[in-house]
């Protein structure tokens, strides 16, 4: 009985080993067939490779880049080249039109690339909260003669938009050197000289701007951090770090007896460091037109040479001819301006024939810089009318503005019709 029981146990154990082996082999076979089928499907999708004499295994496919948000419209996806030579204007326009139809969309100009843009218009109406994010470089046409006559006053024109944001870490390169080739000459503008330089280059340059905000930027140019030129109105500049450079300027306006019109400008919450000027308005003698409703507020200065300036005798040459006509300046407010200066705390040099009117100086606190003690000069105050309110430092600012000027205001208003 014991022998039979041992034989039965041995038989059952052998039977189990055989069953387990069969099941394991079956599983391996099924998995092998699956893997073989999977590899065949992959090989069918791969392009055939022609080799010389030996077979090569396919190289691994690159890992896919993460997809952009469905609300992001990269101009590279719309045909842009990004080499700085090919015209990418149409790619931007098409990307803009697509994004314009989607709420909260972003048109992306990607970083590390350069995109040549000819004058164009990006217009609405669009869905709310449209953003143009410029992380790369936008470059204007290099030759001034390549600008069409229909687009002399603009490069990138935004039109019929609400709740629109322009932001990014990129660069806008206007390539302005050719525009200034003849302008930098010490000679007055001469049409024949301009014509000989290039028969296509217009005298007027692309500077007109309306309803614009410039904000939360760090600007270091060595020249004007913001330059507001003729034709500009309703411009709001705020939360800017400026310097080194020439500060924030309106002008020069009225050059070569031209008509200049600037109105409704607000510059506030600004930090200026190591700049030549702070808040400045500069006009040429002999010009015409009007500057009105300008406010400079809450400006902090660090070693600025001339913090507050109105100069109606502006001249960028060795000498300029005296003229009786002038661009009228009216309704300018300097409010809460403080810090240190290197030369003059204030410089108001207004026209003999058309003085500045309605100029307000409110809460001005300017102290001489220890760094520039040897350069200090007295304030310049000439033919400017308005009011001052304390506290004012230095105290001489109290006497900088004349009172009255009613008859001058009436004369000034006659120039208003040239602009508005």
C-alpha positions in Angstrom: 0.0 0.0 0.0 2.8 2.3 0.8 4.5 1.6 -2.5 1.2 2.4 -4.4 0.7 5.6 -2.5 4.2 6.8 -3.3 3.8 5.9 -6.9 0.5 7.9 -7.1 2.2 11.0 -5.5 5.1 10.8 -7.9 2.7 10.5 -10.9 0.7 13.5 -9.8 3.8 15.6 -9.3 5.1 14.7 -12.7 1.7 15.5 -14.3 1.7 19.0 -12.6 5.2 19.8 -13.9 4.1 18.8 -17.4 1.0 21.0 -17.2 2.9 24.0 -15.9 5.5 23.6 -18.7 2.8 23.5 -21.4 1.1 26.6 -20.0 4.3 28.6 -19.7 5.3 27.6 -23.3 1.9 28.7 -24.5 2.1 32.1 -22.9 5.6 32.6 -24.3 4.4 31.7 -27.8 1.4 34.0 -27.6 3.6 36.9 -26.5 6.2 36.2 -29.2 3.4 36.3 -31.8 2.1 39.6 -30.4 5.6 41.1 -30.5 6.2 39.8 -34.0 2.9 41.3 -35.2 3.7 44.6 -33.5 7.1 44.8 -35.1 5.7 43.9 -38.6 3.2 46.8 -38.2 6.0 49.2 -37.3 8.1 48.0 -40.3 5.2 48.6 -42.6 4.9 52.2 -41.4 8.7 52.9 -41.7 9.9 54.1 -45.1 12.0 51.6 -47.0 15.7 52.1 -46.8 18.1 51.4 -49.7 21.4 50.1 -48.5 24.5 49.0 -50.2 25.2 45.4 -49.4 24.0 45.2 -45.8 20.8 45.8 -43.8 20.6 48.6 -41.3 18.3 48.8 -38.4 16.0 51.8 -38.3 17.2 54.7 -36.1 15.0 55.6 -33.2 12.4 58.3 -33.9 13.0 61.7 -32.1 10.9 62.3 -29.1 8.0 64.6 -29.9 8.1 68.2 -28.6 5.3 69.1 -26.2 2.3 70.5 -28.0 1.4 74.2 -27.6 -1.8 75.3 -26.1 -4.8 75.2 -28.4 -5.0 79.0 -27.8 -1.4 79.6 -29.0 -0.8 80.4 -32.6 3.0 80.2 -33.3 3.8 82.1 -36.5 6.3 79.3 -37.5 3.2 77.1 -38.0 1.9 79.6 -40.5 4.9 79.6 -42.8 7.3 82.0 -41.1 11.0 81.3 -41.8 12.6 83.3 -38.9 15.9 83.9 -40.7 15.7 87.7 -40.9 15.9 87.7 -44.7 12.6 86.1 -45.9 9.5 88.3 -45.6 7.5 86.9 -42.7 4.8 89.5 -42.9 2.1 87.3 -44.3 2.8 84.5 -41.8 2.1 87.0 -39.0 -1.0 88.3 -40.6 -2.5 84.8 -41.1 -1.6 83.7 -37.6 -3.2 86.9 -36.3 -6.4 86.3 -38.3 -6.7 82.8 -36.9 -6.1 83.9 -33.3 -8.5 86.7 -33.7 -11.4 84.3 -33.8 -10.5 82.6 -30.5 -11.1 84.1 -27.1 -8.0 84.5 -24.9 -5.7 83.5 -27.8 -1.9 84.3 -28.1 0.0 85.0 -31.3 3.5 83.8 -30.6 6.7 85.2 -32.1 9.2 82.5 -30.8 12.5 83.3 -29.3 16.0 83.0 -30.8 14.7 83.8 -34.3 14.6 87.0 -36.4 11.5 87.9 -38.5 11.6 90.4 -41.3 8.3 92.4 -41.4 7.3 94.9 -44.0 4.7 97.6 -43.0 1.5 95.7 -42.0 -1.8 96.2 -40.2 -3.1 93.8 -37.5 -6.7 94.6 -37.1 -9.9 93.6 -35.3 -12.5 93.4 -34.1 -11.3 90.3 -32.4 -12.4 88.0 -29.6 -11.5 89.4 -26.1 -8.1 89.2 -24.5 -6.0 88.7 -27.6 -2.2 88.8 -26.9 0.8 89.2 -29.2 3.8 87.8 -27.5 7.1 88.8 -29.0 10.0 86.7 -27.7 12.0 86.8 -30.9 13.2 89.8 -32.9 11.0 91.7 -35.4 13.0 93.6 -38.0 11.8 96.4 -40.3 13.0 96.7 -43.9 16.6 98.0 -43.9 16.3 100.3 -46.9 14.0 103.3 -46.3 13.2 103.4 -50.0 11.5 100.0 -49.7 8.7 101.4 -47.6 5.5 102.0 -49.6 4.2 105.5 -49.7 0.9 104.3 -48.3 2.6 103.2 -45.1 4.9 106.1 -44.2 3.4 106.7 -40.8 3.5 103.1 -39.5 5.4 99.9 -39.4 3.2 97.6 -37.3 -0.3 99.1 -37.1 -2.8 97.9 -34.6 -6.4 98.8 -35.5 -9.9 98.3 -34.0 -8.9 96.4 -31.0 -10.1 96.2 -27.4 -8.5 94.3 -24.4 -5.4 93.7 -26.4 -2.0 93.0 -24.9 1.5 93.3 -26.4 4.2 91.6 -24.3 7.3 89.4 -24.4 11.1 89.4 -24.0 11.9 90.1 -27.6 13.2 93.0 -29.7 11.6 95.4 -32.2 14.4 96.6 -34.5 13.2 99.5 -36.7 16.6 99.7 -38.5 16.3 103.5 -38.4 19.9 104.4 -39.5 19.0 105.0 -43.1 16.2 107.4 -42.2 18.6 109.6 -40.3 21.4 109.7 -42.9 20.4 113.1 -44.2 18.6 114.3 -41.0 21.9 114.2 -39.1 23.5 116.7 -41.5 24.2 120.1 -40.1 22.6 121.7 -43.2 18.9 122.5 -43.3 16.6 120.1 -45.1 17.0 120.4 -48.9 14.7 118.5 -51.2 17.3 118.1 -53.9 19.9 116.7 -51.5 17.3 114.3 -50.2 16.4 113.4 -53.8 20.0 112.7 -54.8 20.4 110.4 -51.8 17.5 108.3 -52.8 14.6 109.4 -55.0 12.3 107.1 -53.0 13.1 108.2 -49.4 10.3 110.4 -48.0 11.1 113.3 -45.7 8.4 112.3 -43.2 9.4 109.4 -41.0 7.1 106.6 -39.5 6.2 108.1 -36.1 2.5 108.7 -35.6 0.8 106.9 -32.6 -2.7 107.1 -30.9 -4.2 105.4 -27.8 -1.1 103.5 -26.7 0.3 102.3 -23.3 4.0 101.7 -22.7 4.3 100.0 -19.3 6.5 97.8 -17.1 9.6 98.0 -19.1 13.3 98.5 -18.5 14.7 100.7 -21.2 18.5 101.3 -21.7 19.2 103.0 -25.0 21.7 105.7 -24.5 19.2 108.0 -26.1 15.5 108.8 -25.3 13.9 106.0 -23.4 10.6 107.0 -24.9 10.4 109.6 -27.7 7.0 111.1 -28.4 6.8 112.7 -31.8 4.3 114.8 -33.8 0.9 113.2 -34.4 0.9 111.4 -31.0 -2.1 111.6 -28.7 -3.5 109.7 -25.8 -0.2 108.0 -24.9 0.2 106.5 -21.4 3.7 105.7 -20.3 4.1 104.2 -16.8 6.1 101.9 -14.6 9.3 102.4 -16.6 12.9 102.0 -15.5 14.9 104.4 -17.7 18.6 104.8 -18.1 21.3 105.2 -19.1 19.9 107.5 -21.7 18.2 110.8 -22.3 15.1 110.4 -20.3 11.5 110.6 -21.6 11.0 113.3 -24.3 8.4 115.0 -26.3 10.1 116.1 -29.5 12.1 117.6 -31.0 9.0 119.1 -32.6 8.6 121.7 -35.4 11.8 121.1 -37.2 12.2 123.0 -40.5 9.1 125.1 -39.8 6.9 122.0 -39.8 3.6 121.7 -38.0 3.7 119.6 -34.8 0.7 118.3 -32.9 0.9 116.4 -29.6 -1.8 116.0 -27.0 -3.0 114.1 -24.0 0.2 112.5 -22.8 0.6 110.9 -19.4 4.0 109.9 -18.0 3.9 108.5 -14.5 5.5 106.1 -12.0 9.0 106.3 -13.6 12.5 105.6 -12.2 15.3 107.4 -14.0 19.0 106.6 -13.3 22.1 108.3 -14.8 20.1 110.0 -17.5 20.9 113.3 -19.2 17.3 114.6 -18.9 14.3 113.6 -16.9 10.9 114.8 -18.1 11.5 116.9 -21.2 9.7 118.8 -24.0 11.8 120.2 -26.8 10.7 122.2 -29.8 12.5 124.0 -32.7 12.3 127.7 -33.3 10.2 128.5 -36.4 7.9 125.5 -35.9 4.1 125.6 -35.7 1.3 123.7 -34.1 0.6 122.8 -30.4 1.6 120.6 -27.5 -1.2 120.5 -24.8 -2.4 118.4 -21.9 0.8 116.7 -20.8 1.4 115.3 -17.3 4.6 114.0 -15.7 3.9 112.5 -12.3 5.6 110.3 -9.6 9.1 110.3 -11.1 12.1 109.2 -9.0 15.5 110.5 -10.1 19.0 109.3 -9.4 21.8 111.5 -10.6 19.9 113.0 -13.5 21.5 116.1 -15.0 18.4 118.1 -16.0 15.3 116.6 -14.2 12.6 119.0 -15.6 13.0 120.7 -18.9 10.9 122.7 -21.4 13.2 124.0 -24.2 11.6 126.0 -27.1 15.1 126.8 -28.4 16.1 123.2 -29.1 19.0 122.9 -31.5 21.1 119.8 -32.3 23.7 121.8 -34.3 26.4 124.2 -33.3 24.1 127.2 -33.9 20.5 127.7 -35.1 18.8 130.7 -36.6 16.5 132.7 -34.3 12.9 132.5 -35.4 9.7 134.2 -34.0 7.3 131.4 -34.7 7.1 128.5 -32.2 5.1 125.4 -31.3 2.7 126.4 -28.6 3.1 124.7 -25.3 0.1 124.7 -22.9 -1.2 122.7 -20.0 1.9 120.9 -18.7 2.0 119.5 -15.2 5.1 118.3 -13.3 3.9 116.6 -10.1 5.7 114.6 -7.4 9.2 114.6 -9.0 12.0 113.9 -6.6 15.6 112.8 -6.4 19.1 114.0 -7.2 20.3 116.2 -10.1 23.7 116.9 -11.5 23.5 120.3 -13.3 20.1 122.2 -13.0 17.0 121.2 -11.1 14.7 122.9 -13.6 15.1 124.4 -17.1 12.1 126.3 -18.5 13.2 128.2 -21.6 10.1 129.3 -23.4 9.6 131.4 -26.6 9.7 135.2 -26.5 6.8 135.4 -28.9 4.7 132.5 -27.6 5.6 131.7 -24.0 4.5 128.5 -22.3 1.2 128.7 -20.4 -0.7 126.7 -17.7 2.5 125.1 -16.5 2.1 123.6 -13.0 4.9 122.6 -10.6 3.6 120.6 -7.7 5.6 118.8 -4.9 9.0 119.0 -6.5 11.9 117.7 -4.3 15.2 117.9 -6.0 18.6 117.8 -4.3 22.1 118.3 -5.7 24.0 115.0 -6.4 27.2 114.5 -4.4 28.6 112.9 -7.5 28.4 116.1 -9.6 29.0 118.9 -7.1 31.3 120.8 -9.6 28.7 121.0 -12.3 25.9 122.7 -10.4 24.1 125.6 -11.9 21.2 127.9 -11.1 17.7 127.0 -12.4 16.6 128.6 -15.7 13.1 130.1 -15.8 12.2 132.1 -18.9 8.7 133.2 -20.2 6.7 130.4 -18.5 3.3 131.1 -16.9 1.5 128.9 -14.4 1.3 128.0 -10.8 3.4 126.3 -8.2 2.4 124.4 -5.1 4.6 123.2 -2.3 6.6 121.6 -1.0 9.2 122.7 -3.5 12.9 122.1 -3.3 15.1 124.0 -4.1 13.0 127.0 -3.0 13.9 129.0 -6.1 11.3 126.9 -7.9 8.6 129.0 -6.2 9.6 132.0 -8.4 10.0 130.1 -11.6 6.5 130.6 -13.0 4.9 133.9 -13.9 1.2 134.6 -13.1 -1.4 135.8 -15.5 -0.7 135.4 -19.3 -4.4 135.8 -20.4 -3.6 137.6 -23.6 -0.9 135.0 -24.4 -3.4 132.2 -24.0 -5.7 133.9 -26.5 -2.9 134.0 -29.0 -1.9 130.4 -28.3 -5.5 129.2 -28.9 -5.3 130.5 -32.5 -2.7 127.8 -33.2 -5.0 125.2 -31.9 -6.9 125.0 -35.2 -3.8 123.8 -37.0 -3.9 120.5 -35.1 -7.4 119.9 -33.6 
